[in-house]
Amino acid sequence: MKAIILSAGQGKRLLPLTTDLPKCLLSVRGKTLIEWQIHELQKCGVRRIRVVTGYCAELVDQLLRERYASEEISTIYNDAYATTDNLVSCWTACGEMNEDFIILNGDTIFEAAVLNRLLESPDRPVTVAVNHKGVYDADDMKVMLEGERLVRIGKDLQREKVHAESIGMILFRGKGPALFRRSLQKAFEEPSAGKKWYLSVIDEMARQMPVWTCAVNGLQWCEVDYRADIEHAVRVVGACGDHDDASGAVCRLVKAVPF
């Protein structure tokens, strides 16, 4: 099993915290966001990790090189990160999608129990981790369902028709990686590809084949998009354990978030 983490963005909504570093290098309780992700992936036995970088990529390379002396963790540079959305980042990692894998947004923090639940879900080609809640806002990646099957996914879905939100984690197994690669290539060849999210590919796939979901309700996770999300991130990493508020050399690379 392999993980692909999409971490090319600066995180402009977090400025000025991300003036000189990408969002994935923000520090919460002594570890960067990318370290928390790797920490929980490794707990679940996922050790081969590819990180798609862009903004200040050299800082991510430096941290991973110093923190993890392992060839199993490496980066892939998206040189179009500044002018494109994450469909292009996803396409940049297409060559790694040759076996079962997880794709993960670079700002999704989660406890290992979230990924374990996804890995233990029925063996299907494409499974999207979702969370159910009472009210959905404009920034949520909203999902429409028929039972456990995903019907539509997107931010612009009518809220009264929404059943869940995507947490930014998808599992591809069996035929799933090949199906996703073909759909991704088709989407990348369109003139508008640079302005699309990769989840638009999942939305299109769901119109043509079964795409399934796995609910992670009750487990700890969050997306870090705004400064207000930092407090939630502190609670999530508290569930992860092994935090160190004096993280030594790592802290020299990152900007600590006040809380």
C-alpha positions as MATLAB code, in Angstrom:
seq = 'MKAIILSAGQGKRLLPLTTDLPKCLLSVRGKTLIEWQIHELQKCGVRRIRVVTGYCAELVDQLLRERYASEEISTIYNDAYATTDNLVSCWTACGEMNEDFIILNGDTIFEAAVLNRLLESPDRPVTVAVNHKGVYDADDMKVMLEGERLVRIGKDLQREKVHAESIGMILFRGKGPALFRRSLQKAFEEPSAGKKWYLSVIDEMARQMPVWTCAVNGLQWCEVDYRADIEHAVRVVGACGDHDDASGAVCRLVKAVPF';
ca = [
       0.000    0.000    0.000;
       1.260    3.443   -0.950;
       0.151    6.950    0.052;
       0.218   10.039   -2.160;
      -0.043   13.343   -0.285;
      -0.950   16.463   -2.274;
       1.051   19.232   -0.559;
       1.998   21.662   -3.330;
       0.043   24.678   -2.112;
       1.120   27.687   -0.094;
      -2.100   27.949    1.899;
      -2.822   31.612    1.173;
      -5.838   31.667    3.486;
      -3.383   31.126    6.352;
      -1.225   34.160    5.549;
       0.934   35.554    7.077;
       1.745   32.171    8.663;
       2.545   30.760    5.235;
       4.488   33.696    3.832;
       7.777   31.793    3.803;
       6.685   28.158    3.896;
       3.979   25.870    2.519;
       0.947   24.963    4.583;
       2.222   21.431    5.188;
       5.150   22.802    7.231;
       3.026   24.633    9.781;
       3.780   23.239   13.215;
       1.098   22.028   15.614;
       2.254   20.796   19.034;
       5.833   20.304   17.942;
       5.303   18.527   14.607;
       4.520   19.826   11.160;
       1.274   18.891    9.439;
       3.149   16.597    7.039;
       4.861   14.854    9.970;
       1.525   14.223   11.672;
       0.227   12.695    8.451;
       3.277   10.449    8.053;
       3.093    9.522   11.740;
      -0.478    8.223   11.403;
       0.116    6.589    8.011;
       3.015    4.615    9.453;
       0.895    3.545   12.434;
      -1.408    1.893    9.896;
       1.449    0.131    8.129;
       1.628    2.542    5.178;
       5.339    3.302    4.759;
       5.794    4.110    1.074;
       4.796    7.749    0.864;
       5.044   10.196   -2.034;
       4.583   13.895   -1.288;
       3.670   16.229   -4.168;
       5.393   19.552   -3.499;
       5.316   23.003   -5.055;
       5.589   26.184   -2.976;
       8.950   26.277   -1.139;
       9.497   22.653   -2.161;
      13.112   22.755   -0.995;
      11.966   23.200    2.612;
       9.766   20.116    2.413;
      12.620   18.156    0.833;
      14.954   19.282    3.615;
      12.577   18.319    6.416;
      11.822   14.893    4.981;
      15.494   14.223    4.314;
      16.514   15.178    7.859;
      13.552   13.649    9.655;
      13.215   10.381    7.721;
      16.326    8.559    6.566;
      14.293    6.368    4.260;
      13.954    5.942    0.530;
      10.335    4.959    1.133;
       9.429    8.630    1.622;
      10.116   10.927   -1.334;
       8.785   14.007   -3.109;
       7.439   14.769   -6.583;
       7.656   18.400   -7.723;
       4.700   20.080   -9.432;
       6.281   22.981  -11.324;
       2.844   24.385  -12.229;
       1.649   24.661   -8.615;
       1.359   28.470   -8.685;
      -1.080   28.636  -11.604;
      -3.073   25.410  -11.352;
      -5.360   23.597   -8.941;
      -4.811   20.171   -7.429;
      -5.918   18.129  -10.435;
      -2.501   18.971  -11.901;
      -0.763   17.969   -8.663;
      -2.615   14.697   -8.838;
      -1.575   14.191  -12.462;
       2.047   14.910  -11.507;
       1.928   11.789   -9.317;
       0.169    9.645  -11.917;
       3.226    7.432  -12.380;
       2.953    6.331   -8.742;
      -0.614    5.080   -9.189;
       0.416    1.607  -10.290;
      -0.819   -0.338   -7.250;
      -3.247    0.011   -4.353;
      -2.868    3.490   -2.881;
      -4.377    6.201   -0.723;
      -4.575    9.795   -1.878;
      -4.618   12.396    0.843;
      -4.989   16.166    0.851;
      -1.986   17.863    2.404;
      -4.137   19.749    4.912;
      -6.122   16.778    6.260;
      -4.994   15.810    9.763;
      -6.383   12.569   11.168;
      -5.924    9.957   13.849;
      -4.887    6.482   12.722;
      -8.365    5.131   13.509;
      -9.710    7.094   10.512;
      -7.369    5.408    8.049;
      -7.808    2.018    9.704;
     -11.561    2.253    9.240;
     -11.052    3.084    5.561;
      -8.576    0.219    5.092;
     -10.989   -2.188    6.773;
     -13.902   -1.170    4.534;
     -15.177   -3.645    1.887;
     -12.672   -4.326   -0.895;
     -13.918   -2.018   -3.657;
     -12.063   -0.170   -6.452;
     -12.705    3.355   -5.153;
     -13.727    4.277   -1.596;
     -14.057    7.883   -0.408;
     -13.820    8.626    3.324;
     -16.777   10.798    4.365;
     -18.180   12.421    7.461;
     -21.862   13.048    8.196;
     -22.971   16.181   10.027;
     -26.049   18.340   10.393;
     -25.091   21.470    8.461;
     -22.716   21.968    5.500;
     -21.084   25.248    4.540;
     -19.856   26.641    1.241;
     -16.281   25.426    1.773;
     -17.187   21.790    2.472;
     -16.483   19.227   -0.254;
     -20.051   17.989   -0.239;
     -21.264   14.505   -1.159;
     -24.587   13.101   -2.334;
     -25.226    9.428   -1.602;
     -27.456    6.501   -2.412;
     -26.840    4.296    0.594;
     -23.035    3.957    0.724;
     -22.607    4.714   -2.967;
     -21.357    8.150   -3.959;
     -23.575    9.879   -6.522;
     -22.041   13.362   -6.694;
     -19.158   15.201   -5.050;
     -18.368   18.932   -5.187;
     -18.449   22.185   -3.282;
     -21.331   23.610   -5.300;
     -23.912   20.906   -4.624;
     -27.251   22.119   -3.227;
     -27.000   21.859    0.540;
     -30.503   20.429    0.964;
     -29.466   17.454   -1.199;
     -26.170   16.777    0.589;
     -25.653   13.750    2.830;
     -21.980   13.984    3.843;
     -18.644   15.704    3.227;
     -15.399   14.280    1.872;
     -12.547   14.473    4.403;
      -9.846   14.484    1.701;
      -8.842   10.815    1.798;
      -9.589    8.199   -0.896;
      -8.572    4.547   -1.171;
      -7.992    2.887   -4.566;
      -7.735   -0.917   -4.713;
      -7.719   -3.655   -7.345;
      -8.895   -2.101  -10.615;
      -9.306    1.286   -8.937;
      -5.821    2.703   -9.631;
      -6.044    1.936  -13.377;
      -9.585    3.308  -13.598;
      -8.539    6.502  -11.843;
      -5.428    6.952  -14.014;
      -7.503    6.697  -17.189;
     -10.096    9.151  -15.893;
      -7.375   11.501  -14.679;
      -5.637   11.470  -18.059;
      -8.902   12.244  -19.827;
      -9.541   15.175  -17.482;
      -5.965   16.448  -17.796;
      -6.289   16.650  -21.579;
      -9.190   19.095  -21.288;
      -8.369   22.833  -21.712;
      -9.845   23.630  -18.293;
      -7.760   21.027  -16.424;
      -5.568   23.602  -14.700;
      -8.532   25.118  -12.878;
     -10.087   21.902  -11.579;
      -9.908   19.888   -8.391;
      -9.017   16.238   -8.768;
     -12.291   15.381   -7.044;
     -14.051   16.499  -10.223;
     -12.574   13.292  -11.686;
     -14.175   11.262   -8.884;
     -17.456   13.038   -9.573;
     -17.254   12.038  -13.239;
     -16.283    8.466  -12.395;
     -19.314    8.167  -10.113;
     -21.585    8.824  -13.096;
     -20.117    5.850  -14.939;
     -19.318    3.249  -12.261;
     -19.873    2.539   -8.572;
     -17.811    4.752   -6.296;
     -18.254    3.848   -2.652;
     -17.897    5.679    0.638;
     -16.741    4.850    4.148;
     -18.128    6.930    7.030;
     -15.628    7.977    9.702;
     -18.134    9.645   12.017;
     -16.955    9.970   15.606;
     -13.256    9.777   14.763;
     -10.772   12.649   14.968;
      -9.847   14.542   11.803;
      -9.832   18.088   10.438;
      -8.798   20.219    7.483;
      -6.478   23.159    8.115;
      -7.612   25.947    5.806;
      -7.940   28.939    8.137;
      -6.337   30.102   11.384;
      -9.568   29.159   13.147;
      -8.882   25.530   12.187;
      -5.694   25.411   14.242;
      -7.507   24.882   17.545;
      -9.307   21.898   16.042;
      -5.983   20.571   14.721;
      -4.531   20.734   18.246;
      -7.363   18.494   19.478;
      -6.851   16.042   16.622;
      -3.125   15.635   17.177;
      -3.849   15.220   20.865;
      -5.645   12.010   19.878;
      -2.624   10.971   17.806;
      -0.188   11.100   20.732;
       3.618   11.328   20.595;
       3.679   15.109   20.416;
       6.802   16.976   21.434;
       6.595   20.712   21.996;
      10.386   20.968   21.810;
      11.032   19.278   18.498;
      14.618   20.431   18.074;
      15.990   20.784   14.554;
      12.604   20.406   12.937;
      11.349   23.622   14.523;
      14.037   25.619   12.759;
      12.378   24.820    9.450;
       8.834   25.714   10.375;
       6.750   28.478   11.814;
       5.013   27.526   15.015;
       1.314   28.301   15.123;
       0.209   30.231   18.215;
      -2.617   28.716   20.224;
];
